[in-house]
Amino acid sequence: LHPAQAGADGRRDMAGISLDIRTSLNFKVLADVIAQRRTQPAVPGFQLLGGTTLPDSSVRDLNINRQPWSRPVENNGVMAGLRGEWKLSEQLRARMGVAQTTAHINDNLATPWGCNTAPLEYFCGNGNYVLYKYHATERRATQHAESSLHLDTATGPLAHALTLGVERIERQVRQSDFYSSTSYDAFGNALSGNLATTGQPLVDPGGSGTNLAPTKAVQRAAYL
Protein backbone atom coordinates (compact mmCIF):
# COMPACT_ATOMS: atom_id res chain seq x y z
CA LEU A 1 0.00 0.00 0.00
CA HIS A 2 1.67 3.21 -1.21
CA PRO A 3 -0.39 6.36 -0.51
CA ALA A 4 0.69 9.85 -1.53
CA GLN A 5 1.79 10.83 1.99
CA ALA A 6 5.36 10.02 2.94
CA GLY A 7 5.90 7.49 5.71
CA ALA A 8 2.45 5.94 5.38
CA ASP A 9 3.26 2.82 3.35
CA GLY A 10 1.39 -0.25 4.53
CA ARG A 11 0.70 -3.85 3.65
CA ARG A 12 -2.40 -5.97 3.21
CA ASP A 13 -2.44 -9.77 2.99
CA MET A 14 -5.54 -11.81 2.24
CA ALA A 15 -6.37 -15.48 1.75
CA GLY A 16 -9.73 -16.98 0.93
CA ILE A 17 -11.45 -20.16 -0.12
CA SER A 18 -14.91 -20.71 -1.53
CA LEU A 19 -16.67 -24.07 -1.95
CA ASP A 20 -19.83 -24.91 -3.88
CA ILE A 21 -20.90 -28.48 -3.06
CA ARG A 22 -23.89 -30.04 -4.78
CA THR A 23 -25.03 -33.21 -3.03
CA SER A 24 -28.00 -33.74 -5.35
CA LEU A 25 -29.86 -31.99 -8.12
CA ASN A 26 -32.07 -30.33 -5.52
CA PHE A 27 -29.60 -29.37 -2.78
CA LYS A 28 -26.29 -27.56 -2.60
CA VAL A 29 -24.07 -26.07 0.08
CA LEU A 30 -22.02 -22.91 -0.36
CA ALA A 31 -19.19 -22.10 2.06
CA ASP A 32 -16.54 -19.42 2.09
CA VAL A 33 -13.82 -18.22 4.44
CA ILE A 34 -11.72 -15.08 4.07
CA ALA A 35 -8.89 -13.99 6.35
CA GLN A 36 -6.97 -10.76 6.01
CA ARG A 37 -4.36 -8.66 7.80
CA ARG A 38 -3.63 -5.02 7.17
CA THR A 39 -1.05 -2.78 8.81
CA GLN A 40 -0.54 0.86 7.89
CA PRO A 41 0.36 4.11 9.67
CA ALA A 42 -2.49 6.58 10.03
CA VAL A 43 -2.40 10.05 8.45
CA PRO A 44 -4.27 12.55 10.66
CA GLY A 45 -5.95 15.59 9.20
CA PHE A 46 -5.43 19.27 9.96
CA GLN A 47 -7.52 22.06 11.46
CA LEU A 48 -7.98 25.72 10.59
CA LEU A 49 -5.16 27.93 11.82
CA GLY A 50 -6.58 30.13 14.55
CA GLY A 51 -10.03 28.90 13.57
CA THR A 52 -10.10 31.03 10.39
CA THR A 53 -7.25 30.23 7.98
CA LEU A 54 -6.58 27.18 5.84
CA PRO A 55 -3.03 25.80 6.03
CA ASP A 56 -1.17 26.43 2.76
CA SER A 57 -0.55 23.66 0.23
CA SER A 58 2.83 22.78 1.75
CA VAL A 59 1.09 20.65 4.41
CA ARG A 60 -0.32 18.15 1.92
CA ASP A 61 2.78 15.94 2.19
CA LEU A 62 3.06 16.18 5.98
CA ASN A 63 2.18 13.35 8.34
CA ILE A 64 2.11 14.52 11.95
CA ASN A 65 1.76 10.87 12.98
CA ARG A 66 5.41 10.22 12.04
CA GLN A 67 6.71 10.01 15.59
CA PRO A 68 9.29 7.45 16.76
CA TRP A 69 6.81 6.18 19.37
CA SER A 70 3.74 5.88 17.13
CA ARG A 71 2.82 2.51 15.61
CA PRO A 72 0.88 1.42 12.53
CA VAL A 73 -2.82 0.70 12.79
CA GLU A 74 -3.35 -3.07 12.58
CA ASN A 75 -6.49 -4.82 11.35
CA ASN A 76 -6.96 -8.59 11.46
CA GLY A 77 -10.23 -10.07 10.30
CA VAL A 78 -11.88 -13.39 9.52
CA MET A 79 -15.21 -13.86 7.75
CA ALA A 80 -16.87 -17.27 7.40
CA GLY A 81 -20.20 -18.10 5.83
CA LEU A 82 -22.25 -21.24 5.25
CA ARG A 83 -25.44 -21.41 3.20
CA GLY A 84 -27.74 -24.21 2.05
CA GLU A 85 -30.11 -23.98 -0.91
CA TRP A 86 -32.98 -26.41 -1.56
CA LYS A 87 -35.09 -26.80 -4.67
CA LEU A 88 -38.39 -28.03 -3.22
CA SER A 89 -40.25 -27.95 -6.54
CA GLU A 90 -40.05 -26.23 -9.91
CA GLN A 91 -41.64 -23.14 -8.35
CA LEU A 92 -40.46 -23.22 -4.70
CA ARG A 93 -36.92 -22.78 -3.34
CA ALA A 94 -35.60 -22.41 0.22
CA ARG A 95 -32.41 -20.91 1.51
CA MET A 96 -30.81 -20.82 4.95
CA GLY A 97 -27.46 -19.35 5.94
CA VAL A 98 -25.25 -18.20 8.79
CA ALA A 99 -22.17 -16.00 8.81
CA GLN A 100 -19.62 -14.88 11.36
CA THR A 101 -17.27 -11.91 11.03
CA THR A 102 -14.59 -11.07 13.59
CA ALA A 103 -12.22 -8.12 13.43
CA HIS A 104 -9.36 -7.23 15.78
CA ILE A 105 -8.17 -3.64 15.49
CA ASN A 106 -5.16 -2.05 17.17
CA ASP A 107 -5.34 1.73 16.85
CA ASN A 108 -2.00 3.42 17.50
CA LEU A 109 -1.30 6.96 16.42
CA ALA A 110 -0.13 10.43 17.30
CA THR A 111 -3.06 12.71 16.60
CA PRO A 112 -3.14 16.54 16.67
CA TRP A 113 -6.03 18.54 18.08
CA GLY A 114 -6.35 22.12 19.25
CA CYS A 115 -4.00 24.72 20.63
CA ASN A 116 -2.67 25.78 24.03
CA THR A 117 -4.11 29.27 23.54
CA ALA A 118 -7.52 30.46 22.38
CA PRO A 119 -9.27 29.37 20.27
CA LEU A 120 -8.45 26.07 21.97
CA GLU A 121 -10.42 23.87 19.54
CA TYR A 122 -8.32 24.82 16.48
CA PHE A 123 -4.65 24.81 15.55
CA CYS A 124 -2.83 27.93 16.67
CA GLY A 125 -2.53 30.75 14.16
CA ASN A 126 1.24 30.18 13.89
CA GLY A 127 0.83 26.47 13.05
CA ASN A 128 1.29 25.09 16.55
CA TYR A 129 -0.86 22.14 17.58
CA VAL A 130 -1.33 19.95 20.66
CA LEU A 131 -0.34 16.32 20.10
CA TYR A 132 -2.05 13.36 21.74
CA LYS A 133 -1.07 9.72 21.90
CA TYR A 134 -4.08 7.57 21.07
CA HIS A 135 -4.42 3.83 21.52
CA ALA A 136 -7.28 1.33 21.57
CA THR A 137 -7.53 -2.41 21.15
CA GLU A 138 -10.91 -3.28 19.70
CA ARG A 139 -12.72 -6.50 18.87
CA ARG A 140 -15.81 -6.45 16.68
CA ALA A 141 -17.87 -9.59 16.17
CA THR A 142 -20.96 -9.89 13.99
CA GLN A 143 -23.25 -12.91 13.60
CA HIS A 144 -25.81 -13.01 10.80
CA ALA A 145 -28.49 -15.68 10.28
CA GLU A 146 -31.09 -15.66 7.53
CA SER A 147 -33.77 -18.01 6.22
CA SER A 148 -36.08 -17.48 3.25
CA LEU A 149 -38.55 -19.06 0.83
CA HIS A 150 -38.78 -18.08 -2.84
CA LEU A 151 -41.84 -18.77 -4.98
CA ASP A 152 -42.15 -18.28 -8.74
CA THR A 153 -45.69 -18.53 -10.01
CA ALA A 154 -48.08 -16.99 -12.50
CA THR A 155 -51.64 -15.76 -12.69
CA GLY A 156 -52.71 -15.80 -16.32
CA PRO A 157 -50.30 -13.50 -18.18
CA LEU A 158 -48.82 -12.12 -14.93
CA ALA A 159 -45.65 -13.63 -13.47
CA HIS A 160 -44.99 -13.36 -9.73
CA ALA A 161 -41.71 -13.69 -7.82
CA LEU A 162 -42.31 -13.79 -4.07
CA THR A 163 -39.78 -13.98 -1.24
CA LEU A 164 -40.61 -14.48 2.44
CA GLY A 165 -37.77 -14.40 4.94
CA VAL A 166 -36.50 -13.70 8.43
CA GLU A 167 -33.05 -12.62 9.60
CA ARG A 168 -31.15 -11.77 12.76
CA ILE A 169 -27.94 -9.74 13.11
CA GLU A 170 -25.99 -9.37 16.34
CA ARG A 171 -22.96 -7.14 16.74
CA GLN A 172 -20.65 -6.91 19.74
CA VAL A 173 -17.88 -4.35 20.23
CA ARG A 174 -15.24 -4.49 22.97
CA GLN A 175 -12.59 -1.81 23.50
CA SER A 176 -9.70 -2.34 25.88
CA ASP A 177 -6.48 -0.53 26.82
CA PHE A 178 -8.06 2.72 25.61
CA TYR A 179 -6.38 6.07 26.19
CA SER A 180 -5.87 9.45 24.58
CA SER A 181 -3.14 11.24 26.47
CA THR A 182 -0.70 14.12 26.24
CA SER A 183 1.92 15.59 28.58
CA TYR A 184 2.11 19.03 30.23
CA ASP A 185 4.95 21.35 31.15
CA ALA A 186 5.32 23.37 34.37
CA PHE A 187 3.08 26.12 32.92
CA GLY A 188 0.23 23.74 32.08
CA ASN A 189 0.86 23.74 28.33
CA ALA A 190 0.24 20.44 26.56
CA LEU A 191 2.76 18.67 24.33
CA SER A 192 2.96 20.84 21.20
CA GLY A 193 4.43 20.71 17.70
CA ASN A 194 4.40 23.01 14.68
CA LEU A 195 3.51 22.43 11.04
CA ALA A 196 6.85 23.93 9.99
CA THR A 197 8.87 21.48 12.11
CA THR A 198 7.03 18.16 11.82
CA GLY A 199 10.34 16.42 11.12
CA GLN A 200 11.47 17.04 14.69
CA PRO A 201 10.34 14.16 16.95
CA LEU A 202 8.36 14.91 20.09
CA VAL A 203 8.64 13.17 23.45
CA ASP A 204 6.44 10.14 24.05
CA PRO A 205 3.67 11.36 26.41
CA GLY A 206 2.97 7.81 27.60
CA GLY A 207 -0.51 6.66 28.54
CA SER A 208 -2.48 4.44 30.88
CA GLY A 209 -5.27 2.42 29.32
CA THR A 210 -8.73 1.54 30.56
CA ASN A 211 -11.26 -1.04 29.43
CA LEU A 212 -14.54 0.37 28.15
CA ALA A 213 -17.91 -1.27 28.71
CA PRO A 214 -18.77 -3.66 25.87
CA THR A 215 -21.71 -2.83 23.62
CA LYS A 216 -24.13 -5.15 21.84
CA ALA A 217 -26.75 -4.42 19.21
CA VAL A 218 -29.33 -6.88 17.84
CA GLN A 219 -31.44 -6.41 14.73
CA ARG A 220 -34.30 -8.69 13.75
CA ALA A 221 -36.32 -8.47 10.57
CA ALA A 222 -39.03 -10.20 8.60
CA TYR A 223 -39.59 -9.32 4.97
CA LEU A 224 -41.92 -10.10 2.10
Salt bridges, closest charged atoms under 4 A:
ASP9 OD2 - HIS2 ND1 3.23
ASP13 OD1 - ARG11 NH2 3.05
GLU85 OE1 - LYS28 NZ 3.78
GLU85 OE2 - ARG83 NE 3.16
GLU90 OE2 - LYS87 NZ 3.44
GLU138 OE2 - ARG140 NE 2.26
ASP152 OD2 - ARG93 NH2 3.35
GLU167 OE1 - HIS144 NE2 2.82
GLU170 OE1 - ARG168 NH2 2.90
ASP177 OD2 - HIS135 NE2 3.31
ASP204 OD1 - LYS133 NZ 3.17
